[in-house]
Amino acid sequence: MTSDTKVRRYQRVTLPKGAMVAWERSGGKRKCSCASVLALGGLFIATPDPPPVGDVINLVLDVPGGEVRARAIVCDSHAGKGMGIQFTAMAPDARARLNLLMVRLTRI
């Protein structure tokens, strides 16, 4: 294994149609963007002006059966492309909805 290879804790799923995500930095304006990759551990959110690595965001993702509200940290940020975020806090019911969605998506 090379040092460039990332070991993923959770399986990732590409969302061909994307999923709308509302997110905001602390004290900032709420923005809506499209998530293109989903995992139990986080998302990749397409946005032209992502926050820097280390910033904390709050987000809302609509999923079948409700919504997932979570706090996350920006782990990867690329101007003009988007950001990879890692969930840091999420209510148990939101985690259950996210888990159910991942099960459905990985069966396809």
A tleap script that builds the chain and sets N, CA, C and O, in Angstrom:
source leaprc.protein.ff14SB
mol = sequence {
  NMET THR SER ASP THR LYS VAL ARG ARG TYR
  GLN ARG VAL THR LEU PRO LYS GLY ALA MET
  VAL ALA TRP GLU ARG SER GLY GLY LYS ARG
  LYS CYS SER CYS ALA SER VAL LEU ALA LEU
  GLY GLY LEU PHE ILE ALA THR PRO ASP PRO
  PRO PRO VAL GLY ASP VAL ILE ASN LEU VAL
  LEU ASP VAL PRO GLY GLY GLU VAL ARG ALA
  ARG ALA ILE VAL CYS ASP SER HIE ALA GLY
  LYS GLY MET GLY ILE GLN PHE THR ALA MET
  ALA PRO ASP ALA ARG ALA ARG LEU ASN LEU
  LEU MET VAL ARG LEU THR ARG CILE
}
set mol.1.N position { 0.844 -1.171 0.000 }
set mol.1.CA position { 0.000 0.000 0.000 }
set mol.1.C position { 0.891 1.237 0.000 }
set mol.1.O position { 1.825 1.343 0.794 }
set mol.2.N position { 0.591 2.164 -0.895 }
set mol.2.CA position { 1.381 3.385 -0.949 }
set mol.2.C position { 0.877 4.385 0.070 }
set mol.2.O position { -0.223 4.234 0.600 }
set mol.3.N position { 1.659 5.386 0.343 }
set mol.3.CA position { 1.256 6.396 1.322 }
set mol.3.C position { 0.125 7.282 0.793 }
set mol.3.O position { -0.525 7.976 1.575 }
set mol.4.N position { -0.122 7.271 -0.536 }
set mol.4.CA position { -1.203 8.062 -1.119 }
set mol.4.C position { -2.568 7.398 -0.963 }
set mol.4.O position { -3.596 8.055 -1.126 }
set mol.5.N position { -2.588 6.119 -0.653 }
set mol.5.CA position { -3.831 5.381 -0.547 }
set mol.5.C position { -4.516 5.685 0.776 }
set mol.5.O position { -3.922 5.558 1.847 }
set mol.6.N position { -5.777 6.088 0.681 }
set mol.6.CA position { -6.558 6.364 1.880 }
set mol.6.C position { -7.334 5.119 2.271 }
set mol.6.O position { -7.962 4.478 1.428 }
set mol.7.N position { -7.289 4.786 3.527 }
set mol.7.CA position { -8.062 3.669 4.031 }
set mol.7.C position { -9.394 4.235 4.508 }
set mol.7.O position { -9.434 5.114 5.369 }
set mol.8.N position { -10.471 3.729 3.947 }
set mol.8.CA position { -11.795 4.223 4.276 }
set mol.8.C position { -12.424 3.355 5.355 }
set mol.8.O position { -12.389 2.126 5.281 }
set mol.9.N position { -12.996 4.004 6.346 }
set mol.9.CA position { -13.658 3.283 7.435 }
set mol.9.C position { -15.033 2.790 6.997 }
set mol.9.O position { -15.480 1.725 7.423 }
set mol.10.N position { -15.711 3.576 6.135 }
set mol.10.CA position { -17.053 3.254 5.681 }
set mol.10.C position { -17.094 3.199 4.161 }
set mol.10.O position { -16.350 3.903 3.478 }
set mol.11.N position { -17.969 2.356 3.648 }
set mol.11.CA position { -18.178 2.268 2.209 }
set mol.11.C position { -18.781 3.571 1.706 }
set mol.11.O position { -19.671 4.139 2.339 }
set mol.12.N position { -18.293 4.038 0.570 }
set mol.12.CA position { -18.825 5.252 -0.043 }
set mol.12.C position { -19.745 4.883 -1.190 }
set mol.12.O position { -19.544 3.871 -1.861 }
set mol.13.N position { -20.769 5.723 -1.412 }
set mol.13.CA position { -21.716 5.530 -2.500 }
set mol.13.C position { -21.786 6.822 -3.295 }
set mol.13.O position { -22.017 7.890 -2.728 }
set mol.14.N position { -21.588 6.731 -4.600 }
set mol.14.CA position { -21.743 7.891 -5.471 }
set mol.14.C position { -23.227 8.098 -5.724 }
set mol.14.O position { -23.952 7.146 -6.013 }
set mol.15.N position { -23.669 9.320 -5.617 }
set mol.15.CA position { -25.074 9.666 -5.836 }
set mol.15.C position { -25.192 10.314 -7.210 }
set mol.15.O position { -24.961 11.516 -7.341 }
set mol.16.N position { -25.550 9.539 -8.245 }
set mol.16.CA position { -25.575 10.081 -9.612 }
set mol.16.C position { -26.437 11.328 -9.763 }
set mol.16.O position { -26.085 12.229 -10.525 }
set mol.17.N position { -27.561 11.396 -9.052 }
set mol.17.CA position { -28.436 12.565 -9.136 }
set mol.17.C position { -28.129 13.567 -8.034 }
set mol.17.O position { -28.682 14.667 -8.020 }
set mol.18.N position { -27.257 13.197 -7.121 }
set mol.18.CA position { -26.911 14.079 -6.017 }
set mol.18.C position { -28.019 14.128 -4.973 }
set mol.18.O position { -29.097 13.563 -5.159 }
set mol.19.N position { -27.737 14.801 -3.895 }
set mol.19.CA position { -28.706 14.996 -2.811 }
set mol.19.C position { -28.485 16.400 -2.266 }
set mol.19.O position { -27.350 16.795 -1.998 }
set mol.20.N position { -29.548 17.140 -2.104 }
set mol.20.CA position { -29.428 18.509 -1.602 }
set mol.20.C position { -29.104 18.513 -0.114 }
set mol.20.O position { -29.686 17.770 0.676 }
set mol.21.N position { -28.162 19.369 0.238 }
set mol.21.CA position { -27.724 19.520 1.624 }
set mol.21.C position { -27.757 21.000 1.974 }
set mol.21.O position { -27.211 21.833 1.250 }
set mol.22.N position { -28.403 21.318 3.091 }
set mol.22.CA position { -28.342 22.679 3.625 }
set mol.22.C position { -27.250 22.669 4.688 }
set mol.22.O position { -27.215 21.774 5.533 }
set mol.23.N position { -26.361 23.653 4.653 }
set mol.23.CA position { -25.258 23.679 5.612 }
set mol.23.C position { -24.884 25.116 5.945 }
set mol.23.O position { -25.161 26.048 5.189 }
set mol.24.N position { -24.247 25.263 7.097 }
set mol.24.CA position { -23.781 26.587 7.508 }
set mol.24.C position { -22.585 26.455 8.427 }
set mol.24.O position { -22.472 25.504 9.200 }
set mol.25.N position { -21.697 27.429 8.327 }
set mol.25.CA position { -20.593 27.554 9.272 }
set mol.25.C position { -21.148 28.255 10.497 }
set mol.25.O position { -22.205 28.883 10.422 }
set mol.26.N position { -20.469 28.161 11.600 }
set mol.26.CA position { -20.917 28.840 12.822 }
set mol.26.C position { -21.090 30.332 12.552 }
set mol.26.O position { -20.157 31.010 12.122 }
set mol.27.N position { -22.285 30.825 12.808 }
set mol.27.CA position { -22.563 32.240 12.619 }
set mol.27.C position { -22.684 32.680 11.179 }
set mol.27.O position { -22.836 33.871 10.909 }
set mol.28.N position { -22.618 31.740 10.245 }
set mol.28.CA position { -22.668 32.104 8.835 }
set mol.28.C position { -24.050 31.940 8.231 }
set mol.28.O position { -24.983 31.482 8.891 }
set mol.29.N position { -24.166 32.321 6.969 }
set mol.29.CA position { -25.415 32.164 6.247 }
set mol.29.C position { -25.589 30.713 5.834 }
set mol.29.O position { -24.614 30.028 5.527 }
set mol.30.N position { -26.834 30.244 5.827 }
set mol.30.CA position { -27.121 28.882 5.377 }
set mol.30.C position { -26.973 28.821 3.862 }
set mol.30.O position { -27.409 29.723 3.146 }
set mol.31.N position { -26.361 27.764 3.392 }
set mol.31.CA position { -26.170 27.556 1.962 }
set mol.31.C position { -26.762 26.207 1.583 }
set mol.31.O position { -26.860 25.313 2.424 }
set mol.32.N position { -27.153 26.057 0.336 }
set mol.32.CA position { -27.630 24.779 -0.182 }
set mol.32.C position { -26.665 24.327 -1.266 }
set mol.32.O position { -26.297 25.094 -2.156 }
set mol.33.N position { -26.270 23.082 -1.174 }
set mol.33.CA position { -25.334 22.512 -2.139 }
set mol.33.C position { -25.762 21.089 -2.438 }
set mol.33.O position { -26.721 20.579 -1.859 }
set mol.34.N position { -25.049 20.465 -3.334 }
set mol.34.CA position { -25.360 19.102 -3.734 }
set mol.34.C position { -24.276 18.150 -3.217 }
set mol.34.O position { -23.087 18.367 -3.446 }
set mol.35.N position { -24.700 17.102 -2.523 }
set mol.35.CA position { -23.762 16.064 -2.083 }
set mol.35.C position { -23.662 15.031 -3.200 }
set mol.35.O position { -24.679 14.559 -3.707 }
set mol.36.N position { -22.443 14.683 -3.581 }
set mol.36.CA position { -22.267 13.732 -4.677 }
set mol.36.C position { -21.768 12.371 -4.212 }
set mol.36.O position { -21.868 11.388 -4.947 }
set mol.37.N position { -21.234 12.306 -3.002 }
set mol.37.CA position { -20.749 11.044 -2.430 }
set mol.37.C position { -21.243 10.979 -0.994 }
set mol.37.O position { -21.182 11.965 -0.259 }
set mol.38.N position { -21.734 9.806 -0.602 }
set mol.38.CA position { -22.298 9.606 0.725 }
set mol.38.C position { -21.654 8.397 1.383 }
set mol.38.O position { -21.387 7.388 0.731 }
set mol.39.N position { -21.408 8.510 2.678 }
set mol.39.CA position { -20.919 7.399 3.492 }
set mol.39.C position { -21.456 7.592 4.907 }
set mol.39.O position { -21.917 8.680 5.253 }
set mol.40.N position { -21.399 6.555 5.714 }
set mol.40.CA position { -21.833 6.691 7.100 }
set mol.40.C position { -20.961 7.677 7.860 }
set mol.40.O position { -21.399 8.250 8.858 }
set mol.41.N position { -19.742 7.879 7.402 }
set mol.41.CA position { -18.820 8.770 8.087 }
set mol.41.C position { -18.832 10.201 7.605 }
set mol.41.O position { -18.295 11.078 8.282 }
set mol.42.N position { -19.445 10.473 6.424 }
set mol.42.CA position { -19.431 11.827 5.917 }
set mol.42.C position { -19.946 11.943 4.496 }
set mol.42.O position { -20.564 11.020 3.965 }
set mol.43.N position { -19.682 13.100 3.884 }
set mol.43.CA position { -20.165 13.424 2.543 }
set mol.43.C position { -19.097 14.170 1.763 }
set mol.43.O position { -18.150 14.703 2.341 }
set mol.44.N position { -19.257 14.204 0.445 }
set mol.44.CA position { -18.546 15.182 -0.365 }
set mol.44.C position { -19.604 16.138 -0.864 }
set mol.44.O position { -20.553 15.725 -1.531 }
set mol.45.N position { -19.451 17.409 -0.548 }
set mol.45.CA position { -20.417 18.433 -0.901 }
set mol.45.C position { -19.802 19.357 -1.942 }
set mol.45.O position { -18.769 19.983 -1.702 }
set mol.46.N position { -20.451 19.434 -3.104 }
set mol.46.CA position { -19.980 20.328 -4.166 }
set mol.46.C position { -20.374 21.755 -3.827 }
set mol.46.O position { -21.548 22.045 -3.596 }
set mol.47.N position { -19.392 22.642 -3.796 }
set mol.47.CA position { -19.639 24.054 -3.537 }
set mol.47.C position { -18.440 24.847 -4.065 }
set mol.47.O position { -17.299 24.425 -3.874 }
set mol.48.N position { -18.673 25.978 -4.721 }
set mol.48.CA position { -17.559 26.712 -5.323 }
set mol.48.C position { -16.605 27.354 -4.310 }
set mol.48.O position { -15.429 27.563 -4.607 }
set mol.49.N position { -17.109 27.662 -3.129 }
set mol.49.CA position { -16.287 28.352 -2.139 }
set mol.49.C position { -16.380 27.632 -0.788 }
set mol.49.O position { -17.017 28.132 0.139 }
set mol.50.N position { -15.746 26.456 -0.677 }
set mol.50.CA position { -15.860 25.689 0.562 }
set mol.50.C position { -15.064 26.315 1.707 }
set mol.50.O position { -14.082 27.021 1.475 }
set mol.51.N position { -15.493 26.053 2.941 }
set mol.51.CA position { -14.721 26.520 4.086 }
set mol.51.C position { -13.375 25.790 4.152 }
set mol.51.O position { -13.214 24.740 3.530 }
set mol.52.N position { -12.430 26.325 4.884 }
set mol.52.CA position { -11.120 25.673 4.988 }
set mol.52.C position { -11.166 24.408 5.853 }
set mol.52.O position { -12.079 24.212 6.655 }
set mol.53.N position { -10.163 23.570 5.667 }
set mol.53.CA position { -10.017 22.361 6.474 }
set mol.53.C position { -9.987 22.756 7.947 }
set mol.53.O position { -9.314 23.708 8.340 }
set mol.54.N position { -10.730 22.004 8.746 }
set mol.54.CA position { -10.779 22.247 10.178 }
set mol.54.C position { -12.005 23.020 10.628 }
set mol.54.O position { -12.345 22.995 11.811 }
set mol.55.N position { -12.683 23.714 9.704 }
set mol.55.CA position { -13.905 24.423 10.076 }
set mol.55.C position { -15.003 23.426 10.431 }
set mol.55.O position { -15.053 22.316 9.900 }
set mol.56.N position { -15.875 23.841 11.335 }
set mol.56.CA position { -17.022 23.032 11.737 }
set mol.56.C position { -18.257 23.578 11.047 }
set mol.56.O position { -18.467 24.790 10.995 }
set mol.57.N position { -19.080 22.668 10.513 }
set mol.57.CA position { -20.336 23.060 9.879 }
set mol.57.C position { -21.483 22.270 10.501 }
set mol.57.O position { -21.286 21.192 11.062 }
set mol.58.N position { -22.675 22.828 10.390 }
set mol.58.CA position { -23.907 22.128 10.738 }
set mol.58.C position { -24.634 21.884 9.434 }
set mol.58.O position { -24.641 22.748 8.558 }
set mol.59.N position { -25.254 20.709 9.290 }
set mol.59.CA position { -25.907 20.398 8.030 }
set mol.59.C position { -27.215 19.675 8.239 }
set mol.59.O position { -27.465 19.078 9.286 }
set mol.60.N position { -28.050 19.744 7.204 }
set mol.60.CA position { -29.318 19.025 7.148 }
set mol.60.C position { -29.381 18.352 5.788 }
set mol.60.O position { -29.239 19.004 4.754 }
set mol.61.N position { -29.595 17.044 5.797 }
set mol.61.CA position { -29.696 16.242 4.580 }
set mol.61.C position { -31.046 15.554 4.598 }
set mol.61.O position { -31.344 14.806 5.529 }
set mol.62.N position { -31.879 15.796 3.574 }
set mol.62.CA position { -33.165 15.104 3.482 }
set mol.62.C position { -32.951 13.702 2.957 }
set mol.62.O position { -32.302 13.502 1.929 }
set mol.63.N position { -33.501 12.730 3.669 }
set mol.63.CA position { -33.421 11.326 3.273 }
set mol.63.C position { -34.815 10.733 3.375 }
set mol.63.O position { -35.670 11.303 4.053 }
set mol.64.N position { -35.072 9.603 2.722 }
set mol.64.CA position { -36.376 8.967 2.886 }
set mol.64.C position { -36.660 8.710 4.371 }
set mol.64.O position { -35.815 8.176 5.090 }
set mol.65.N position { -37.826 9.085 4.806 }
set mol.65.CA position { -38.199 8.870 6.200 }
set mol.65.C position { -37.873 10.027 7.122 }
set mol.65.O position { -38.122 9.935 8.324 }
set mol.66.N position { -37.323 11.116 6.598 }
set mol.66.CA position { -37.020 12.257 7.452 }
set mol.66.C position { -35.784 13.002 7.008 }
set mol.66.O position { -35.461 13.072 5.822 }
set mol.67.N position { -35.106 13.554 7.987 }
set mol.67.CA position { -33.895 14.309 7.684 }
set mol.67.C position { -32.785 13.888 8.629 }
set mol.67.O position { -33.021 13.356 9.714 }
set mol.68.N position { -31.579 14.142 8.182 }
set mol.68.CA position { -30.388 13.884 8.992 }
set mol.68.C position { -29.781 15.236 9.323 }
set mol.68.O position { -29.332 15.959 8.434 }
set mol.69.N position { -29.769 15.572 10.603 }
set mol.69.CA position { -29.102 16.783 11.085 }
set mol.69.C position { -27.812 16.332 11.748 }
set mol.69.O position { -27.800 15.388 12.539 }
set mol.70.N position { -26.735 17.015 11.415 }
set mol.70.CA position { -25.445 16.603 11.962 }
set mol.70.C position { -24.496 17.785 12.065 }
set mol.70.O position { -24.678 18.815 11.415 }
set mol.71.N position { -23.499 17.613 12.883 }
set mol.71.CA position { -22.366 18.532 12.953 }
set mol.71.C position { -21.219 17.777 12.289 }
set mol.71.O position { -21.112 16.557 12.410 }
set mol.72.N position { -20.369 18.514 11.592 }
set mol.72.CA position { -19.281 17.875 10.867 }
set mol.72.C position { -18.068 18.792 10.824 }
set mol.72.O position { -18.169 19.997 11.055 }
set mol.73.N position { -16.935 18.203 10.529 }
set mol.73.CA position { -15.697 18.961 10.355 }
set mol.73.C position { -15.253 18.822 8.903 }
set mol.73.O position { -15.379 17.752 8.307 }
set mol.74.N position { -14.741 19.895 8.349 }
set mol.74.CA position { -14.234 19.879 6.976 }
set mol.74.C position { -12.862 19.195 6.995 }
set mol.74.O position { -11.933 19.659 7.656 }
set mol.75.N position { -12.754 18.092 6.263 }
set mol.75.CA position { -11.505 17.321 6.223 }
set mol.75.C position { -10.704 17.567 4.957 }
set mol.75.O position { -9.488 17.373 4.928 }
set mol.76.N position { -11.403 18.000 3.903 }
set mol.76.CA position { -10.767 18.205 2.607 }
set mol.76.C position { -11.495 19.370 1.940 }
set mol.76.O position { -12.726 19.378 1.903 }
set mol.77.N position { -10.776 20.335 1.423 }
set mol.77.CA position { -11.392 21.516 0.835 }
set mol.77.C position { -10.677 21.889 -0.461 }
set mol.77.O position { -9.460 22.071 -0.476 }
set mol.78.N position { -11.443 22.000 -1.551 }
set mol.78.CA position { -10.881 22.340 -2.858 }
set mol.78.C position { -11.684 23.479 -3.467 }
set mol.78.O position { -12.831 23.283 -3.868 }
set mol.79.N position { -11.099 24.656 -3.540 }
set mol.79.CA position { -11.778 25.820 -4.116 }
set mol.79.C position { -12.272 25.487 -5.520 }
set mol.79.O position { -11.549 24.896 -6.322 }
set mol.80.N position { -13.499 25.871 -5.800 }
set mol.80.CA position { -14.092 25.611 -7.109 }
set mol.80.C position { -14.679 24.224 -7.258 }
set mol.80.O position { -15.357 23.953 -8.249 }
set mol.81.N position { -14.441 23.336 -6.303 }
set mol.81.CA position { -14.947 21.956 -6.400 }
set mol.81.C position { -15.856 21.595 -5.237 }
set mol.81.O position { -17.015 21.233 -5.441 }
set mol.82.N position { -15.339 21.692 -4.023 }
set mol.82.CA position { -16.164 21.322 -2.886 }
set mol.82.C position { -15.349 20.884 -1.691 }
set mol.82.O position { -14.155 21.165 -1.582 }
set mol.83.N position { -16.041 20.175 -0.780 }
set mol.83.CA position { -15.399 19.780 0.474 }
set mol.83.C position { -15.827 18.383 0.891 }
set mol.83.O position { -16.967 17.969 0.683 }
set mol.84.N position { -14.891 17.680 1.479 }
set mol.84.CA position { -15.177 16.409 2.120 }
set mol.84.C position { -15.373 16.688 3.595 }
set mol.84.O position { -14.538 17.337 4.224 }
set mol.85.N position { -16.479 16.198 4.156 }
set mol.85.CA position { -16.753 16.455 5.571 }
set mol.85.C position { -16.874 15.127 6.310 }
set mol.85.O position { -17.258 14.109 5.736 }
set mol.86.N position { -16.538 15.162 7.594 }
set mol.86.CA position { -16.665 13.995 8.462 }
set mol.86.C position { -17.661 14.340 9.561 }
set mol.86.O position { -17.522 15.359 10.238 }
set mol.87.N position { -18.681 13.473 9.737 }
set mol.87.CA position { -19.657 13.693 10.795 }
set mol.87.C position { -18.976 13.585 12.151 }
set mol.87.O position { -18.171 12.684 12.384 }
set mol.88.N position { -19.309 14.524 13.050 }
set mol.88.CA position { -18.760 14.488 14.403 }
set mol.88.C position { -19.849 14.336 15.458 }
set mol.88.O position { -19.567 13.891 16.571 }
set mol.89.N position { -21.079 14.696 15.132 }
set mol.89.CA position { -22.191 14.550 16.070 }
set mol.89.C position { -23.488 14.393 15.284 }
set mol.89.O position { -23.736 15.094 14.303 }
set mol.90.N position { -24.314 13.443 15.753 }
set mol.90.CA position { -25.576 13.161 15.085 }
set mol.90.C position { -26.466 12.419 16.083 }
set mol.90.O position { -25.996 11.547 16.814 }
set mol.91.N position { -27.736 12.767 16.108 }
set mol.91.CA position { -28.681 12.091 17.002 }
set mol.91.C position { -28.858 10.629 16.565 }
set mol.91.O position { -28.721 10.320 15.381 }
set mol.92.N position { -29.157 9.742 17.499 }
set mol.92.CA position { -29.330 8.323 17.167 }
set mol.92.C position { -30.389 8.069 16.091 }
set mol.92.O position { -30.193 7.203 15.239 }
set mol.93.N position { -31.503 8.802 16.112 }
set mol.93.CA position { -32.532 8.583 15.098 }
set mol.93.C position { -32.057 9.015 13.709 }
set mol.93.O position { -32.403 8.383 12.711 }
set mol.94.N position { -31.275 10.075 13.642 }
set mol.94.CA position { -30.702 10.516 12.365 }
set mol.94.C position { -29.688 9.497 11.855 }
set mol.94.O position { -29.641 9.215 10.658 }
set mol.95.N position { -28.880 8.948 12.752 }
set mol.95.CA position { -27.903 7.907 12.385 }
set mol.95.C position { -28.632 6.685 11.834 }
set mol.95.O position { -28.174 6.076 10.867 }
set mol.96.N position { -29.761 6.322 12.439 }
set mol.96.CA position { -30.545 5.171 11.968 }
set mol.96.C position { -31.083 5.417 10.554 }
set mol.96.O position { -31.051 4.519 9.714 }
set mol.97.N position { -31.580 6.645 10.290 }
set mol.97.CA position { -32.075 6.964 8.941 }
set mol.97.C position { -30.949 6.919 7.913 }
set mol.97.O position { -31.138 6.419 6.805 }
set mol.98.N position { -29.789 7.434 8.275 }
set mol.98.CA position { -28.643 7.418 7.377 }
set mol.98.C position { -28.195 5.979 7.111 }
set mol.98.O position { -27.882 5.621 5.975 }
set mol.99.N position { -28.168 5.170 8.148 }
set mol.99.CA position { -27.776 3.773 8.004 }
set mol.99.C position { -28.749 3.026 7.090 }
set mol.99.O position { -28.321 2.254 6.231 }
set mol.100.N position { -30.042 3.246 7.267 }
set mol.100.CA position { -31.048 2.609 6.426 }
set mol.100.C position { -30.878 3.029 4.971 }
set mol.100.O position { -30.981 2.195 4.071 }
set mol.101.N position { -30.624 4.294 4.735 }
set mol.101.CA position { -30.394 4.772 3.368 }
set mol.101.C position { -29.171 4.094 2.758 }
set mol.101.O position { -29.214 3.676 1.601 }
set mol.102.N position { -28.096 3.979 3.508 }
set mol.102.CA position { -26.876 3.333 2.987 }
set mol.102.C position { -27.146 1.863 2.647 }
set mol.102.O position { -26.658 1.358 1.636 }
set mol.103.N position { -27.908 1.193 3.474 }
set mol.103.CA position { -28.260 -0.208 3.198 }
set mol.103.C position { -29.019 -0.287 1.887 }
set mol.103.O position { -28.728 -1.145 1.054 }
set mol.104.N position { -29.983 0.589 1.693 }
set mol.104.CA position { -30.773 0.600 0.445 }
set mol.104.C position { -29.886 0.898 -0.763 }
set mol.104.O position { -30.002 0.236 -1.795 }
set mol.105.N position { -29.010 1.880 -0.642 }
set mol.105.CA position { -28.175 2.276 -1.765 }
set mol.105.C position { -27.136 1.222 -2.133 }
set mol.105.O position { -26.793 1.087 -3.307 }
set mol.106.N position { -26.640 0.493 -1.179 }
set mol.106.CA position { -25.608 -0.503 -1.467 }
set mol.106.C position { -26.199 -1.816 -1.988 }
set mol.106.O position { -25.463 -2.678 -2.469 }
set mol.107.N position { -27.503 -1.969 -1.895 }
set mol.107.CA position { -28.174 -3.163 -2.452 }
set mol.107.C position { -28.439 -3.025 -3.942 }
set mol.107.O position { -28.645 -4.020 -4.636 }
set mol.108.N position { -28.432 -1.796 -4.433 }
set mol.108.CA position { -28.767 -1.549 -5.851 }
set mol.108.C position { -27.674 -2.061 -6.752 }
set mol.108.O position { -27.776 -1.944 -7.973 }
savepdb mol mol.pdb
quit
